Amino acid sequence: MNAPMIEPDLIVRREGSAGVVRLNRPKALNALTLEMARGLDAALTEFGADPAVSLILIEGAGERGLCAGGDIVGLYNSAREGGDLGAVFWREEYVMNARIAKYPKPYVAYMDGFVMGGGVGIAGHGSHRIVTEKTRIAMPEVGIGFFPDVGGTWLLSRSPGEIGTYFGLTGETMNGADAIHARFADAHVPTSAWAELRAALIAAPAGADADEVRSIIAGFAATPEPGPAQLHGRQIDAWFAHDTVEEIFADLERDGSEFALATLKAMRGKSPTSLKVALKLLRMARGAATLEQCLVHEYRAALEVFRSADFVEGIRAAVIDKDRAPKWQPARIDEVTPQIVARYFADRGVEELKFPD
């Protein structure tokens, strides 16, 4: 008897006029490994040179989501062993994120279900980003001793008002409507319409440009009800307008409303160091002229994160032991000194990032 064929973690093929890339680790919610990132980058090269390919379509296997983020268990093991997987993985991933943002052909990301961390990196910089009623997008990195990366600081800093600061510092989840409001997505398509839309995209005419692809998607799109963060936009803009975490905490405490206290509770469970680093990165991103500038800042910070106690401890508590009780070092916001934060912004590692022209 023949052994069953094992499918690869990344399925790359042409369907009609679409170059299709399917993340294929459904049991791991399609978490992105270094090999998968390299495979996606190679696919972009292959499809970019193929005149028969009009557009790229990114999707996830299974019914739970596009991508839960990077393979943090692998990063955890490497960090504990003093390895360099973080430096290598993030370097190649960030360069790929920049490439996606500049990709010359329409790049369609189907963000059904969960899209977190690294999943945002391969979807959020695309030219055509589709969400559904099941979409749950999050950048929850501050909860594992990290910060929003993969160009997340660029995206968050370009959300209206302070909604990006809110999502970046709380790790809270956007539904499809909030994702569109936060400029993380472009169109809301009911899941019931996806099969028909997918067929229409695959049948797109040769050489279809961005406007033609946008028109195809618009034929299946619907306008969702406003999301919860949008409905709280005025309060969020007031609370998160500050440039220090301490002031944000104080405003939330003074407000005392149910939503304010829930927001405060969410933030107090995160790494104090990560909160301060993330806020500084977000404020720097507002002044950045390009995505690449934000990726440089993120890479410098990531190199320090990989050496930090909080990163290993955060993954241990969330994924390894699952006790949800991380012991952060330092444990309190007022113990995170400017000197600690400065280590995450040291001028190093930038020469390794070879961005596309």
N, C-alpha and C positions, 0 to 999 in steps of 0.2 A: 504494500500500500504506500502510495506517495505521501510524504509529509505535507501538511498544509503550507501554502505559500505565505511567508511573512512579509507584510507590506513594509516599506521603509517609513521612517518618521516624517519624511517630507515627500509628498507625491507631486511631481512636476510633469505636466503634459499639455499638449495643445488640444483644445476642443473648439472646433470651428475657427473663428478668428480670434479667440481668446487664449492667452497663455495662462493656464490655471496652476496655482500653487496652493496645495492643501496641506495644512499642518495636521499631522496624523499620529498624535499621541493622545487619543481621547481619554484613556484612563488617567493620564496626568494633566487633563484639561489642556492638552496641546502646548504644554510648557516648552519654551524655546531653548534648545541646546546650542552649543557652539557649532556643532555639525549642521544643524538645521539652519542656523543663520548663514553659514557658508553656502549651504545648498540654495537658499533663497537668493543670495547675492549672485551665485552662478546662474540661476534661472533668469535674473534680471538682465544679465549680460547676453544670455542665449536669446531671450525673447526680444530684447532691444535690437538685435541684429537681424531678426527674422522678419522679412517684409510681409509674411502671411499673418503675423500677429498684430492685431489692431489695438488690443488692450490687455492689461494684466488683471487677473481676478484672484484675490486672496480670500481663502475660506478655511474654516476649521472642521475637522472630522468630528462626528458625534453630534449630540444635541445640546451639550452644555455650554459651549462657547467657542470663540475664535482662539483665544490664547490666554492662559492664566499668568503669563509673564515669563521671566527667565527661569532656568532650572536652578532654583536657589539651593537645592540639596547638594548639587555638584559644587556650587560656589561655597557653601558651608564647609564641605569636606576639604576643599582646597585651602580655605582660609585657616582652618584648624591645623592643617599640615604645613602651613607656611608656603603653599604653592603660589603659582602666578596665574591661575585660571581667570581670576577677576580682571587683571590687567589685560589679558589677551581677549577675553570674551567681550568686555565692554569696549575695547578699542575697535574691534571688528564690527560689533553691533552698532556703535555710534556712527561709524563711517557709512554703514549700510542705511541707517536712518536718514542721514543727509542725502544719500543717493536717491532714496525713495522720494524725498521732497522735491528733487530736481528731475525726476524720471521723465523722459520726453514723450512717453505714451500714456494714455489714460490708465490710471492705477485705481482699481475698484476694490475696496475693502468691505467685506460683509461682516459687520460687527454684531452678529446675533449672539445672545447669551453673554457670558463673561468675557471681558477684555480688560486685562490688568497689566500694569507695568510694561514689560517688554512687548506685550500685545498691542499696547498703545503705540509703541515705537514703530511697529510694522504696519499699523493701520492709520494712526492719527496724522501722519505726514502725507498720506495719499491724496490724490486729486479728487476722488469720489468716494465718500465715506458713508456707508449705509448702516442705519440702526433700525431696530425693530422694537416691538412691545416687550420683548424679552431681554433687551440689551441691559447689561450692568457693567458700566465702565468705572474703573477705579485706579488711582495711583496711591496705593496704601503703604508705600515704602517706609514712611516715618515710623510705622509700627514694627519694622524689623531692623531698626538702627540704620536706615538708609535714607534716601530722599528721592523725590520724583526725578527720574533721569530719562534716557532715550529721547532727549529733546522735550521732555515733559515740561521743563521750566519755560521753554519757549511757548508751548501751547497754552499752559496755564496763565502765563503773564499776558497773553493776548485774549483771554476771556473778558467779557464785559465787567466793569466794576471790579469787585474783589472776589468774585465767585471762584476764580482760579486759585487765589490764595486760600480760600475756604477749603476747596477740594484737596489742595496740596498739603495742607497742614492737618486736616482731620482724617484723610484717607477715606472719606465717605464715598458712597457709590452714586454715580449718575445714572438715571434711566435714559432712555432714548431722547426724550424731550429736553432734559437738562443737558445732554451731550450736544445737541444742536444749539441750544442757547449758549453753552460755554465754548462754542466753535470747535468742538472736537469731532463733529459730524456734520453732514450736509443734507441728508434726506432720511425720512422715516418711512419705512416700507413694511407693511404687515407681513408676518412670516408666511401667512397663507398665500401671499403673492410672490414669494421668493422663487419658486420653481419656474414660474412663467417669466419673471424678470431675468433670471439666470439664463434661460433659453434665449431670450431676446438679446442679452449681452453677447452670448456666444455666437449669435447670428448677426452681430453688428457688421456693417459693410466694411470692406477693406479700406484701411486708412482712416477709419472713423476718428474724428478729433474729439477734444474734451467737451465741446458744446454738444456734439451729436450724442456722446455717451450720457451727458447730463440730461438731455432730452429723453433718452430711453428710460432712464431711472425715474424722471419726473412723471412719466406715464403711469407709474405704479405707486407713487408716493402719496402719503396722506399727512395731514397736519395733526399732530398729537396735542392733547391737553398740556398746559404748562406743567413743568416738573416741580417738585417740592423746593429745590434750591432757588429756582427762578421766583417762586411765590414768596420766598423769604429774602429776596434780593436786596431790599432796602436795609434790612437789619444786618445782613452779611456785609454789605458795603461799609456800614458804619463800624462794625466790630473789627473788621480785618484791614482797615485803612492804616493801621499803625505799622511802624517799622521794627517793633520789638515784640517778642512773644509775651513778655510780661504785661505790656499794655493791652494786648489782645485778651489775655486772661482776665485782666482787671475789668475790662469793658463787659465781657461775658458775665462775670460775677455780679457786676453792678446791675446789669439788665435783669437777671433773675427769672426770665421767662422759661417756660419748659424747653423751648428750642435752644435758647442760649445755654442753659445748664446741661442739656444733652450734648451740645457742641463742646462745651468745656470738659465734660467727662471724657468724651472721645479723645480730645487732645492730651489730657493728663495721662492717658494710658500709653502715649507714644514716647519714644526716646527723646529726652530733653535736648540732647546734643543735636539729634536729627532735626528737631523743630527749628532750632536756631540756624543751622546750616541751610535747611530748606528755605526758610524765609529770606535769608541773605541771597541765596541763588535766585529766588523769584524776583526780588527787587533788582538784582543785577540784570536779569533777563529783560526787564522792562526797558533798559537802556541799550540792549544789544541790537545791532543792526541786522544780524543774520542768525539763523538756526545754528550755524557752525560755531559762532561765538558762545552760544549757550552750551553746546556739546563739549567745547573745550573746558568751560568752567565745571561742568558736570564730571568730566573725566578726571580733572585734578582732584575734585572732592572724592570721587569714587576710589581713587588709589589710597586715600587716607582711610576711607570707610572699611576697605578690605583688611586693614591692619587693626581696626578698632575692636574693642571688646563688645560693643553694642551690636555690631552686625552678627557676630556668631551667637550672641545671647538672644537676639531677637528672633533669628531663625530657629534656634533651639526651642524657644518657648512657643512659637507659632506652628512649627512644622515637625520638629523632631520629637520632642516630649509632649507637645500640645497641651501644656499646662496653662498657657495664656497668662503666665506670671513672670514676665521678664524682670531681671534685676539690672537696671540701667546703671551705667557708670559715666558721669555723675547721675545721681538719682533725681535731682531737682533742677528746675530751670535756673534758679539763682546760683547754682553751683557751676553752671556752664560759663566759664570765663571767656573773655575775648581772645585770650591766648589759645584756648582749646579750639575755638571756632577758626582762628587764623590758620591752623594746621591744614584745614580742608581747602585752603585757597593758595597753597604754596605753588610757586611757578615751576611745574615739573610735568613731564609726561606728554607735553603738547606736541613735541616733534614726532611722536608716534602716530598721530592722527593725520592720515593722508586723505583729505576730503576730495571728492570728485569736482572737476571744474564746472 
